[in-house]
Amino acid sequence: MPKNKGKGGKNRRRGKNESEEKRELIFKEDGQEYAQVLRMLGNGRLEAMCIDGTKRLCHIRGKMRKKVWVNSGDIILVGLRDYQDEKADVILKYMADEARNLKAYAELPEHIRVNETDTFADDEGQNDEYFDFEDISDI
């Protein structure tokens, strides 16, 4: 069996420990929008609900695709496409504390939940019904 010639092994391809400790908070610019991931679709694609109220099909760009793990409920920054309003590109994933800071700066609306996967939950308390189970051991 031939040996691997040069360029290192798996660690080189995967990348070293690039721990992102306390990066600067990045705000949106023109042509960008905050969004919350609704569901992952596979092949580097996801469905996200943008803050402007539009549901968009988003594509995770190449550099982020295998390095950053994106889940449902995460807050992301997407780049809008000029002529495709229903599509966007994922630029950045915000960590939970960064998303809380965005909420504190009033960049994100109050109804967005940061830590939970329950996305855009405006109907708080809708499923908080109380059921009283009676003792049916007499039957």
N, CA, C and O atoms as a GROMACS GRO file, in nm:
protein
  556
    1MET      N    1   0.084  -0.118   0.000
    1MET     CA    2   0.000   0.000   0.000
    1MET      C    3   0.088   0.125   0.000
    1MET      O    4   0.185   0.132   0.076
    2PRO      N    5   0.056   0.222  -0.085
    2PRO     CA    6   0.138   0.344  -0.089
    2PRO      C    7   0.114   0.431   0.034
    2PRO      O    8   0.003   0.440   0.086
    3LYS      N    9   0.221   0.494   0.076
    3LYS     CA   10   0.211   0.583   0.192
    3LYS      C   11   0.163   0.721   0.147
    3LYS      O   12   0.176   0.758   0.031
    4ASN      N   13   0.106   0.794   0.242
    4ASN     CA   14   0.066   0.932   0.212
    4ASN      C   15   0.192   1.015   0.194
    4ASN      O   16   0.280   1.016   0.280
    5LYS      N   17   0.201   1.082   0.081
    5LYS     CA   18   0.320   1.162   0.051
    5LYS      C   19   0.294   1.309   0.083
    5LYS      O   20   0.219   1.376   0.012
    6GLY      N   21   0.354   1.358   0.189
    6GLY     CA   22   0.350   1.500   0.222
    6GLY      C   23   0.213   1.552   0.264
    6GLY      O   24   0.116   1.477   0.273
    7LYS      N   25   0.208   1.678   0.289
    7LYS     CA   26   0.087   1.755   0.322
    7LYS      C   27   0.019   1.712   0.451
    7LYS      O   28  -0.087   1.765   0.483
    8GLY      N   29   0.074   1.621   0.526
    8GLY     CA   30   0.017   1.587   0.656
    8GLY      C   31  -0.104   1.495   0.645
    8GLY      O   32  -0.142   1.452   0.536
    9GLY      N   33  -0.162   1.467   0.759
    9GLY     CA   34  -0.272   1.370   0.762
    9GLY      C   35  -0.408   1.437   0.783
    9GLY      O   36  -0.434   1.546   0.734
   10LYS      N   37  -0.493   1.366   0.857
   10LYS     CA   38  -0.631   1.412   0.876
   10LYS      C   39  -0.638   1.547   0.948
   10LYS      O   40  -0.724   1.629   0.917
   11ASN      N   41  -0.549   1.569   1.043
   11ASN     CA   42  -0.556   1.693   1.121
   11ASN      C   43  -0.536   1.816   1.033
   11ASN      O   44  -0.593   1.921   1.060
   12ARG      N   45  -0.455   1.803   0.929
   12ARG     CA   46  -0.433   1.917   0.840
   12ARG      C   47  -0.561   1.951   0.766
   12ARG      O   48  -0.595   2.068   0.749
   13ARG      N   49  -0.631   1.849   0.722
   13ARG     CA   50  -0.755   1.873   0.646
   13ARG      C   51  -0.863   1.930   0.737
   13ARG      O   52  -0.939   2.019   0.696
   14ARG      N   53  -0.870   1.880   0.858
   14ARG     CA   54  -0.975   1.920   0.949
   14ARG      C   55  -0.950   2.057   1.009
   14ARG      O   56  -1.044   2.131   1.037
   15GLY      N   57  -0.825   2.092   1.027
   15GLY     CA   58  -0.793   2.220   1.089
   15GLY      C   59  -0.757   2.202   1.235
   15GLY      O   60  -0.805   2.109   1.300
   16LYS      N   61  -0.675   2.288   1.283
   16LYS     CA   62  -0.633   2.280   1.423
   16LYS      C   63  -0.743   2.333   1.514
   16LYS      O   64  -0.850   2.374   1.467
   17ASN      N   65  -0.717   2.332   1.643
   17ASN     CA   66  -0.814   2.383   1.740
   17ASN      C   67  -0.826   2.534   1.725
   17ASN      O   68  -0.748   2.609   1.783
   18GLU      N   69  -0.923   2.577   1.648
   18GLU     CA   70  -0.944   2.721   1.630
   18GLU      C   71  -1.054   2.765   1.723
   18GLU      O   72  -1.166   2.794   1.680
   19SER      N   73  -1.024   2.770   1.852
   19SER     CA   74  -1.126   2.809   1.949
   19SER      C   75  -1.146   2.959   1.939
   19SER      O   76  -1.053   3.038   1.951
   20GLU      N   77  -1.272   2.996   1.916
   20GLU     CA   78  -1.303   3.137   1.901
   20GLU      C   79  -1.343   3.191   2.037
   20GLU      O   80  -1.458   3.178   2.081
   21GLU      N   81  -1.248   3.252   2.103
   21GLU     CA   82  -1.270   3.303   2.236
   21GLU      C   83  -1.293   3.453   2.229
   21GLU      O   84  -1.204   3.529   2.189
   22LYS      N   85  -1.413   3.496   2.267
   22LYS     CA   86  -1.449   3.637   2.276
   22LYS      C   87  -1.418   3.714   2.147
   22LYS      O   88  -1.334   3.804   2.146
   23ARG      N   89  -1.487   3.679   2.041
   23ARG     CA   90  -1.472   3.758   1.919
   23ARG      C   91  -1.562   3.880   1.928
   23ARG      O   92  -1.654   3.886   2.009
   24GLU      N   93  -1.533   3.977   1.844
   24GLU     CA   94  -1.610   4.102   1.845
   24GLU      C   95  -1.748   4.078   1.786
   24GLU      O   96  -1.764   4.002   1.691
   25LEU      N   97  -1.849   4.142   1.844
   25LEU     CA   98  -1.987   4.126   1.798
   25LEU      C   99  -2.004   4.192   1.661
   25LEU      O  100  -1.969   4.308   1.644
   26ILE      N  101  -2.057   4.116   1.566
   26ILE     CA  102  -2.072   4.165   1.429
   26ILE      C  103  -2.219   4.196   1.405
   26ILE      O  104  -2.306   4.110   1.420
   27PHE      N  105  -2.247   4.321   1.368
   27PHE     CA  106  -2.383   4.364   1.338
   27PHE      C  107  -2.409   4.352   1.189
   27PHE      O  108  -2.316   4.343   1.109
   28LYS      N  109  -2.538   4.352   1.152
   28LYS     CA  110  -2.573   4.338   1.011
   28LYS      C  111  -2.545   4.468   0.936
   28LYS      O  112  -2.547   4.577   0.992
   29GLU      N  113  -2.519   4.452   0.806
   29GLU     CA  114  -2.496   4.566   0.718
   29GLU      C  115  -2.604   4.565   0.611
   29GLU      O  116  -2.698   4.487   0.618
   30ASP      N  117  -2.590   4.651   0.511
   30ASP     CA  118  -2.684   4.652   0.400
   30ASP      C  119  -2.674   4.521   0.324
   30ASP      O  120  -2.564   4.473   0.297
   31GLY      N  121  -2.788   4.464   0.290
   31GLY     CA  122  -2.788   4.338   0.217
   31GLY      C  123  -2.774   4.216   0.307
   31GLY      O  124  -2.758   4.104   0.258
   32GLN      N  125  -2.781   4.237   0.439
   32GLN     CA  126  -2.772   4.127   0.534
   32GLN      C  127  -2.892   4.132   0.627
   32GLN      O  128  -2.955   4.237   0.643
   33GLU      N  129  -2.924   4.019   0.688
   33GLU     CA  130  -3.039   4.011   0.778
   33GLU      C  131  -3.012   3.906   0.883
   33GLU      O  132  -2.942   3.808   0.858
   34TYR      N  133  -3.068   3.926   1.004
   34TYR     CA  134  -3.062   3.824   1.108
   34TYR      C  135  -3.171   3.721   1.081
   34TYR      O  136  -3.277   3.755   1.027
   35ALA      N  137  -3.146   3.596   1.117
   35ALA     CA  138  -3.245   3.491   1.096
   35ALA      C  139  -3.231   3.386   1.205
   35ALA      O  140  -3.129   3.378   1.274
   36GLN      N  141  -3.337   3.305   1.218
   36GLN     CA  142  -3.334   3.192   1.310
   36GLN      C  143  -3.359   3.066   1.229
   36GLN      O  144  -3.452   3.060   1.149
   37VAL      N  145  -3.276   2.965   1.251
   37VAL     CA  146  -3.284   2.842   1.173
   37VAL      C  147  -3.412   2.766   1.211
   37VAL      O  148  -3.436   2.740   1.328
   38LEU      N  149  -3.492   2.733   1.111
   38LEU     CA  150  -3.612   2.655   1.134
   38LEU      C  151  -3.582   2.506   1.126
   38LEU      O  152  -3.616   2.430   1.217
   39ARG      N  153  -3.518   2.465   1.016
   39ARG     CA  154  -3.481   2.323   1.004
   39ARG      C  155  -3.364   2.307   0.907
   39ARG      O  156  -3.343   2.387   0.816
   40MET      N  157  -3.290   2.200   0.932
   40MET     CA  158  -3.176   2.167   0.846
   40MET      C  159  -3.226   2.079   0.733
   40MET      O  160  -3.307   1.989   0.755
   41LEU      N  161  -3.178   2.104   0.612
   41LEU     CA  162  -3.224   2.030   0.496
   41LEU      C  163  -3.118   1.935   0.441
   41LEU      O  164  -3.152   1.848   0.359
   42GLY      N  165  -2.996   1.947   0.481
   42GLY     CA  166  -2.888   1.863   0.429
   42GLY      C  167  -2.820   1.930   0.312
   42GLY      O  168  -2.870   2.029   0.259
   43ASN      N  169  -2.704   1.876   0.271
   43ASN     CA  170  -2.624   1.931   0.161
   43ASN      C  171  -2.587   2.077   0.183
   43ASN      O  172  -2.578   2.154   0.088
   44GLY      N  173  -2.566   2.116   0.309
   44GLY     CA  174  -2.526   2.253   0.338
   44GLY      C  175  -2.638   2.353   0.319
   44GLY      O  176  -2.612   2.471   0.297
   45ARG      N  177  -2.761   2.307   0.328
   45ARG     CA  178  -2.875   2.398   0.312
   45ARG      C  179  -2.961   2.393   0.437
   45ARG      O  180  -2.961   2.295   0.511
   46LEU      N  181  -3.034   2.502   0.460
   46LEU     CA  182  -3.124   2.508   0.574
   46LEU      C  183  -3.237   2.604   0.542
   46LEU      O  184  -3.230   2.685   0.450
   47GLU      N  185  -3.342   2.593   0.622
   47GLU     CA  186  -3.455   2.684   0.609
   47GLU      C  187  -3.454   2.775   0.730
   47GLU      O  188  -3.446   2.728   0.844
   48ALA      N  189  -3.460   2.906   0.706
   48ALA     CA  190  -3.452   3.002   0.815
   48ALA      C  191  -3.560   3.107   0.802
   48ALA      O  192  -3.600   3.145   0.692
   49MET      N  193  -3.608   3.153   0.917
   49MET     CA  194  -3.705   3.262   0.921
   49MET      C  195  -3.629   3.389   0.954
   49MET      O  196  -3.573   3.403   1.063
   50CYS      N  197  -3.627   3.481   0.859
   50CYS     CA  198  -3.556   3.606   0.879
   50CYS      C  199  -3.638   3.701   0.967
   50CYS      O  200  -3.759   3.685   0.980
   51ILE      N  201  -3.570   3.797   1.026
   51ILE     CA  202  -3.634   3.891   1.117
   51ILE      C  203  -3.736   3.978   1.042
   51ILE      O  204  -3.833   4.024   1.101
   52ASP      N  205  -3.714   4.000   0.912
   52ASP     CA  206  -3.808   4.081   0.834
   52ASP      C  207  -3.936   4.005   0.801
   52ASP      O  208  -4.024   4.059   0.733
   53GLY      N  209  -3.949   3.879   0.848
   53GLY     CA  210  -4.072   3.803   0.830
   53GLY      C  211  -4.075   3.711   0.710
   53GLY      O  212  -4.179   3.652   0.680
   54THR      N  213  -3.964   3.698   0.639
   54THR     CA  214  -3.958   3.614   0.520
   54THR      C  215  -3.890   3.482   0.552
   54THR      O  216  -3.786   3.480   0.618
   55LYS      N  217  -3.949   3.372   0.507
   55LYS     CA  218  -3.887   3.241   0.522
   55LYS      C  219  -3.798   3.219   0.400
   55LYS      O  220  -3.845   3.228   0.287
   56ARG      N  221  -3.670   3.190   0.424
   56ARG     CA  222  -3.575   3.178   0.313
   56ARG      C  223  -3.501   3.045   0.319
   56ARG      O  224  -3.476   2.989   0.426
   57LEU      N  225  -3.467   2.996   0.200
   57LEU     CA  226  -3.381   2.879   0.186
   57LEU      C  227  -3.238   2.930   0.184
   57LEU      O  228  -3.201   3.009   0.097
   58CYS      N  229  -3.157   2.887   0.280
   58CYS     CA  230  -3.022   2.941   0.296
   58CYS      C  231  -2.918   2.834   0.264
   58CYS      O  232  -2.938   2.715   0.289
   59HIS      N  233  -2.808   2.880   0.210
   59HIS     CA  234  -2.696   2.794   0.174
   59HIS      C  235  -2.578   2.829   0.264
   59HIS      O  236  -2.538   2.945   0.272
   60ILE      N  237  -2.523   2.727   0.333
   60ILE     CA  238  -2.408   2.750   0.420
   60ILE      C  239  -2.285   2.758   0.331
   60ILE      O  240  -2.255   2.665   0.256
   61ARG      N  241  -2.214   2.869   0.339
   61ARG     CA  242  -2.101   2.888   0.248
   61ARG      C  243  -1.987   2.793   0.281
   61ARG      O  244  -1.980   2.739   0.392
   62GLY      N  245  -1.899   2.774   0.184
   62GLY     CA  246  -1.798   2.670   0.190
   62GLY      C  247  -1.711   2.668   0.312
   62GLY      O  248  -1.687   2.561   0.368
   63LYS      N  249  -1.661   2.784   0.355
   63LYS     CA  250  -1.569   2.789   0.468
   63LYS      C  251  -1.638   2.748   0.598
   63LYS      O  252  -1.573   2.695   0.688
   64MET      N  253  -1.768   2.773   0.608
   64MET     CA  254  -1.842   2.739   0.730
   64MET      C  255  -1.896   2.598   0.730
   64MET      O  256  -1.928   2.544   0.836
   65ARG      N  257  -1.908   2.536   0.614
   65ARG     CA  258  -1.988   2.415   0.601
   65ARG      C  259  -1.946   2.301   0.692
   65ARG      O  260  -2.031   2.238   0.754
   66LYS      N  261  -1.818   2.274   0.700
   66LYS     CA  262  -1.774   2.162   0.785
   66LYS      C  263  -1.710   2.208   0.915
   66LYS      O  264  -1.683   2.126   1.002
   67LYS      N  265  -1.687   2.337   0.930
   67LYS     CA  266  -1.621   2.389   1.050
   67LYS      C  267  -1.720   2.428   1.157
   67LYS      O  268  -1.696   2.404   1.275
   68VAL      N  269  -1.834   2.490   1.118
   68VAL     CA  270  -1.930   2.543   1.215
   68VAL      C  271  -2.053   2.455   1.215
   68VAL      O  272  -2.110   2.427   1.109
   69TRP      N  273  -2.096   2.411   1.334
   69TRP     CA  274  -2.211   2.324   1.346
   69TRP      C  275  -2.335   2.410   1.368
   69TRP      O  276  -2.344   2.481   1.469
   70VAL      N  277  -2.430   2.404   1.274
   70VAL     CA  278  -2.551   2.484   1.281
   70VAL      C  279  -2.668   2.392   1.315
   70VAL      O  280  -2.684   2.287   1.253
   71ASN      N  281  -2.750   2.430   1.414
   71ASN     CA  282  -2.866   2.352   1.457
   71ASN      C  283  -2.993   2.433   1.440
   71ASN      O  284  -2.988   2.554   1.416
   72SER      N  285  -3.105   2.366   1.454
   72SER     CA  286  -3.233   2.435   1.454
   72SER      C  287  -3.242   2.527   1.574
   72SER      O  288  -3.200   2.490   1.684
   73GLY      N  289  -3.294   2.646   1.554
   73GLY     CA  290  -3.308   2.742   1.663
   73GLY      C  291  -3.192   2.837   1.677
   73GLY      O  292  -3.201   2.933   1.754
   74ASP      N  293  -3.082   2.814   1.606
   74ASP     CA  294  -2.966   2.903   1.614
   74ASP      C  295  -2.996   3.036   1.546
   74ASP      O  296  -3.073   3.043   1.451
   75ILE      N  297  -2.933   3.142   1.596
   75ILE     CA  298  -2.942   3.274   1.535
   75ILE      C  299  -2.824   3.288   1.440
   75ILE      O  300  -2.709   3.265   1.478
   76ILE      N  301  -2.853   3.325   1.315
   76ILE     CA  302  -2.749   3.336   1.213
   76ILE      C  303  -2.760   3.471   1.143
   76ILE      O  304  -2.861   3.540   1.154
   77LEU      N  305  -2.654   3.508   1.073
   77LEU     CA  306  -2.654   3.627   0.989
   77LEU      C  307  -2.650   3.579   0.845
   77LEU      O  308  -2.561   3.503   0.807
   78VAL      N  309  -2.746   3.621   0.764
   78VAL     CA  310  -2.752   3.577   0.625
   78VAL      C  311  -2.731   3.695   0.532
   78VAL      O  312  -2.768   3.808   0.562
   79GLY      N  313  -2.669   3.666   0.420
   79GLY     CA  314  -2.652   3.764   0.314
   79GLY      C  315  -2.763   3.745   0.212
   79GLY      O  316  -2.779   3.636   0.157
   80LEU      N  317  -2.839   3.849   0.187
   80LEU     CA  318  -2.951   3.840   0.094
   80LEU      C  319  -2.900   3.842  -0.049
   80LEU      O  320  -2.796   3.902  -0.079
   81ARG      N  321  -2.973   3.776  -0.137
   81ARG     CA  322  -2.937   3.774  -0.278
   81ARG      C  323  -3.016   3.883  -0.351
   81ARG      O  324  -3.132   3.910  -0.318
   82ASP      N  325  -2.952   3.946  -0.448
   82ASP     CA  326  -3.014   4.060  -0.515
   82ASP      C  327  -3.141   4.024  -0.589
   82ASP      O  328  -3.243   4.092  -0.574
   83TYR      N  329  -3.138   3.919  -0.668
   83TYR     CA  330  -3.252   3.887  -0.753
   83TYR      C  331  -3.327   3.762  -0.711
   83TYR      O  332  -3.419   3.718  -0.780
   84GLN      N  333  -3.289   3.703  -0.599
   84GLN     CA  334  -3.359   3.586  -0.546
   84GLN      C  335  -3.399   3.616  -0.402
   84GLN      O  336  -3.321   3.594  -0.309
   85ASP      N  337  -3.520   3.666  -0.385
   85ASP     CA  338  -3.562   3.711  -0.253
   85ASP      C  339  -3.586   3.595  -0.157
   85ASP      O  340  -3.575   3.611  -0.036
   86GLU      N  341  -3.618   3.476  -0.211
   86GLU     CA  342  -3.648   3.361  -0.124
   86GLU      C  343  -3.524   3.279  -0.091
   86GLU      O  344  -3.535   3.175  -0.027
   87LYS      N  345  -3.405   3.325  -0.135
   87LYS     CA  346  -3.281   3.253  -0.106
   87LYS      C  347  -3.180   3.346  -0.040
   87LYS      O  348  -3.182   3.468  -0.061
   88ALA      N  349  -3.090   3.288   0.039
   88ALA     CA  350  -2.987   3.366   0.109
   88ALA      C  351  -2.866   3.277   0.136
   88ALA      O  352  -2.872   3.156   0.115
   89ASP      N  353  -2.758   3.337   0.181
   89ASP     CA  354  -2.636   3.265   0.214
   89ASP      C  355  -2.600   3.290   0.360
   89ASP      O  356  -2.604   3.404   0.407
   90VAL      N  357  -2.566   3.184   0.433
   90VAL     CA  358  -2.530   3.196   0.574
   90VAL      C  359  -2.389   3.253   0.583
   90VAL      O  360  -2.294   3.197   0.528
   91ILE      N  361  -2.376   3.363   0.653
   91ILE     CA  362  -2.246   3.430   0.668
   91ILE      C  363  -2.182   3.394   0.801
   91ILE      O  364  -2.062   3.368   0.808
   92LEU      N  365  -2.264   3.391   0.908
   92LEU     CA  366  -2.209   3.379   1.042
   92LEU      C  367  -2.312   3.316   1.134
   92LEU      O  368  -2.432   3.343   1.123
   93LYS      N  369  -2.266   3.232   1.225
   93LYS     CA  370  -2.353   3.178   1.330
   93LYS      C  371  -2.317   3.247   1.460
   93LYS      O  372  -2.200   3.255   1.497
   94TYR      N  373  -2.419   3.298   1.529
   94TYR     CA  374  -2.396   3.364   1.657
   94TYR      C  375  -2.403   3.261   1.769
   94TYR      O  376  -2.491   3.175   1.770
   95MET      N  377  -2.309   3.270   1.863
   95MET     CA  378  -2.314   3.189   1.984
   95MET      C  379  -2.429   3.241   2.071
   95MET      O  380  -2.481   3.350   2.046
   96ALA      N  381  -2.469   3.164   2.171
   96ALA     CA  382  -2.584   3.201   2.254
   96ALA      C  383  -2.563   3.335   2.325
   96ALA      O  384  -2.655   3.416   2.332
   97ASP      N  385  -2.444   3.357   2.378
   97ASP     CA  386  -2.420   3.484   2.449
   97ASP      C  387  -2.417   3.601   2.352
   97ASP      O  388  -2.459   3.712   2.389
   98GLU      N  389  -2.369   3.580   2.230
   98GLU     CA  390  -2.370   3.687   2.129
   98GLU      C  391  -2.513   3.721   2.089
   98GLU      O  392  -2.547   3.837   2.070
   99ALA      N  393  -2.597   3.617   2.077
   99ALA     CA  394  -2.737   3.641   2.041
   99ALA      C  395  -2.808   3.717   2.153
   99ALA      O  396  -2.892   3.802   2.126
  100ARG      N  397  -2.775   3.686   2.279
  100ARG     CA  398  -2.834   3.759   2.390
  100ARG      C  399  -2.790   3.905   2.388
  100ARG      O  400  -2.868   3.994   2.421
  101ASN      N  401  -2.664   3.930   2.350
  101ASN     CA  402  -2.616   4.067   2.339
  101ASN      C  403  -2.689   4.142   2.228
  101ASN      O  404  -2.723   4.259   2.243
  102LEU      N  405  -2.714   4.074   2.115
  102LEU     CA  406  -2.789   4.136   2.006
  102LEU      C  407  -2.930   4.172   2.052
  102LEU      O  408  -2.984   4.277   2.016
  103LYS      N  409  -2.988   4.085   2.133
  103LYS     CA  410  -3.122   4.111   2.186
  103LYS      C  411  -3.118   4.231   2.281
  103LYS      O  412  -3.211   4.311   2.283
  104ALA      N  413  -3.011   4.242   2.359
  104ALA     CA  414  -2.997   4.355   2.452
  104ALA      C  415  -2.978   4.486   2.377
  104ALA      O  416  -3.022   4.591   2.424
  105TYR      N  417  -2.912   4.482   2.262
  105TYR     CA  418  -2.892   4.601   2.179
  105TYR      C  419  -3.015   4.631   2.093
  105TYR      O  420  -3.012   4.725   2.014
  106ALA      N  421  -3.122   4.554   2.109
  106ALA     CA  422  -3.248   4.570   2.034
  106ALA      C  423  -3.228   4.546   1.884
  106ALA      O  424  -3.302   4.601   1.803
  107GLU      N  425  -3.128   4.465   1.848
  107GLU     CA  426  -3.112   4.426   1.708
  107GLU      C  427  -3.208   4.312   1.675
  107GLU      O  428  -3.256   4.301   1.562
  108LEU      N  429  -3.235   4.226   1.774
  108LEU     CA  430  -3.329   4.116   1.758
  108LEU      C  431  -3.458   4.151   1.833
  108LEU      O  432  -3.451   4.213   1.940
  109PRO      N  433  -3.574   4.112   1.781
  109PRO     CA  434  -3.700   4.138   1.852
  109PRO      C  435  -3.709   4.056   1.981
  109PRO      O  436  -3.637   3.959   2.000
  110GLU      N  437  -3.799   4.098   2.068
  110GLU     CA  438  -3.812   4.035   2.199
  110GLU      C  439  -3.870   3.894   2.192
  110GLU      O  440  -3.843   3.812   2.280
  111HIS      N  441  -3.950   3.863   2.089
  111HIS     CA  442  -4.019   3.734   2.086
  111HIS      C  443  -3.929   3.619   2.043
  111HIS      O  444  -3.972   3.504   2.044
  112ILE      N  445  -3.805   3.647   2.007
  112ILE     CA  446  -3.714   3.540   1.966
  112ILE      C  447  -3.650   3.478   2.089
  112ILE      O  448  -3.598   3.548   2.176
  113ARG      N  449  -3.656   3.346   2.095
  113ARG     CA  450  -3.592   3.273   2.206
  113ARG      C  451  -3.454   3.229   2.160
  113ARG      O  452  -3.438   3.172   2.052
  114VAL      N  453  -3.356   3.255   2.243
  114VAL     CA  454  -3.218   3.231   2.203
  114VAL      C  455  -3.176   3.087   2.230
  114VAL      O  456  -3.122   3.022   2.140
  115ASN      N  457  -3.199   3.036   2.351
  115ASN     CA  458  -3.143   2.906   2.389
  115ASN      C  459  -3.227   2.787   2.349
  115ASN      O  460  -3.177   2.674   2.353
  116GLU      N  461  -3.352   2.806   2.310
  116GLU     CA  462  -3.440   2.694   2.289
  116GLU      C  463  -3.464   2.670   2.142
  116GLU      O  464  -3.448   2.761   2.060
  117THR      N  465  -3.502   2.548   2.108
  117THR     CA  466  -3.526   2.514   1.968
  117THR      C  467  -3.666   2.549   1.925
  117THR      O  468  -3.699   2.535   1.807
  118ASP      N  469  -3.751   2.595   2.016
  118ASP     CA  470  -3.886   2.638   1.983
  118ASP      C  471  -3.877   2.772   1.912
  118ASP      O  472  -3.867   2.875   1.978
  119THR      N  473  -3.880   2.772   1.780
  119THR     CA  474  -3.853   2.892   1.703
  119THR      C  475  -3.976   2.979   1.688
  119THR      O  476  -4.086   2.929   1.664
  120PHE      N  477  -3.956   3.107   1.701
  120PHE     CA  478  -4.060   3.209   1.684
  120PHE      C  479  -4.185   3.175   1.764
  120PHE      O  480  -4.296   3.171   1.709
  121ALA      N  481  -4.169   3.151   1.892
  121ALA     CA  482  -4.281   3.110   1.976
  121ALA      C  483  -4.354   3.232   2.027
  121ALA      O  484  -4.322   3.284   2.134
  122ASP      N  485  -4.453   3.279   1.951
  122ASP     CA  486  -4.534   3.393   1.995
  122ASP      C  487  -4.647   3.345   2.085
  122ASP      O  488  -4.701   3.424   2.163
  123ASP      N  489  -4.683   3.216   2.075
  123ASP     CA  490  -4.797   3.164   2.148
  123ASP      C  491  -4.754   3.103   2.281
  123ASP      O  492  -4.769   2.982   2.302
  124GLU      N  493  -4.700   3.184   2.368
  124GLU     CA  494  -4.656   3.133   2.498
  124GLU      C  495  -4.777   3.090   2.579
  124GLU      O  496  -4.878   3.160   2.584
  125GLY      N  497  -4.765   2.976   2.642
  125GLY     CA  498  -4.872   2.928   2.726
  125GLY      C  499  -4.985   2.861   2.651
  125GLY      O  500  -5.088   2.832   2.711
  126GLN      N  501  -4.968   2.837   2.523
  126GLN     CA  502  -5.077   2.777   2.447
  126GLN      C  503  -5.095   2.630   2.484
  126GLN      O  504  -5.208   2.580   2.486
  127ASN      N  505  -4.987   2.561   2.514
  127ASN     CA  506  -4.995   2.419   2.547
  127ASN      C  507  -4.981   2.395   2.697
  127ASN      O  508  -4.943   2.285   2.740
  128ASP      N  509  -5.010   2.496   2.776
  128ASP     CA  510  -4.996   2.482   2.921
  128ASP      C  511  -5.128   2.438   2.985
  128ASP      O  512  -5.162   2.483   3.095
  129GLU      N  513  -5.201   2.352   2.919
  129GLU     CA  514  -5.330   2.308   2.972
  129GLU      C  515  -5.305   2.208   3.085
  129GLU      O  516  -5.205   2.136   3.086
  130TYR      N  517  -5.397   2.205   3.177
  130TYR     CA  518  -5.382   2.117   3.292
  130TYR      C  519  -5.479   2.001   3.278
  130TYR      O  520  -5.599   2.022   3.259
  131PHE      N  521  -5.428   1.882   3.288
  131PHE     CA  522  -5.512   1.762   3.281
  131PHE      C  523  -5.518   1.698   3.418
  131PHE      O  524  -5.416   1.679   3.484
  132ASP      N  525  -5.640   1.665   3.461
  132ASP     CA  526  -5.659   1.600   3.589
  132ASP      C  527  -5.697   1.454   3.562
  132ASP      O  528  -5.807   1.426   3.516
  133PHE      N  529  -5.606   1.364   3.590
  133PHE     CA  530  -5.632   1.221   3.567
  133PHE      C  531  -5.697   1.164   3.692
  133PHE      O  532  -5.642   1.169   3.802
  134GLU      N  533  -5.817   1.109   3.672
  134GLU     CA  534  -5.888   1.051   3.784
  134GLU      C  535  -5.841   0.908   3.808
  134GLU      O  536  -5.784   0.844   3.719
  135ASP      N  537  -5.864   0.861   3.927
  135ASP     CA  538  -5.826   0.724   3.961
  135ASP      C  539  -5.928   0.629   3.899
  135ASP      O  540  -6.046   0.631   3.934
  136ILE      N  541  -5.882   0.544   3.805
  136ILE     CA  542  -5.972   0.453   3.736
  136ILE      C  543  -5.945   0.308   3.775
  136ILE      O  544  -5.972   0.217   3.698
  137SER      N  545  -5.892   0.288   3.893
  137SER     CA  546  -5.859   0.151   3.936
  137SER      C  547  -5.982   0.072   3.976
  137SER      O  548  -5.971  -0.049   4.001
  138ASP      N  549  -6.102   0.136   3.985
  138ASP     CA  550  -6.224   0.068   4.026
  138ASP      C  551  -6.280  -0.022   3.915
  138ASP      O  552  -6.359  -0.111   3.944
  139ILE      N  553  -6.241   0.000   3.794
  139ILE     CA  554  -6.305  -0.067   3.679
  139ILE      C  555  -6.274  -0.212   3.672
  139ILE      O  556  -6.321  -0.281   3.581
   0.00000   0.00000   0.00000
